[in-house]
Amino acid sequence: MADLGTAPEIKVCPRCGRVFECRRNDPAHCDCARVELCAATRSAINGRYRDCLCLPCLTALAAGADLAGDAPKAQA
């Protein structure tokens, strides 16, 4: 039986619309913990979005992409 406290949650990225598995209840596997973001970028993300972003968006933002800029296109 899966541990419900660490089961991934299916979400839609508010930046690009991609469906992804959020693992914020399992910090060792959470995408937010895997991508190194500076404090200013984290603060900007928290100020603009109310929910988690997908790994491609987090990676793009870590590389300097604009919050509202060219979000990675969701795969169909």
PyMOL commands that set and color helices and strands:
alter all, ss='L'
color gray80, all
select helices_A, chain A and resi 31-34+39-48+55-62
alter helices_A, ss='H'
color red, helices_A
select strands_A, chain A and resi 9-12+19-22
alter strands_A, ss='S'
color yellow, strands_A
deselect
rebuild
show_as cartoon
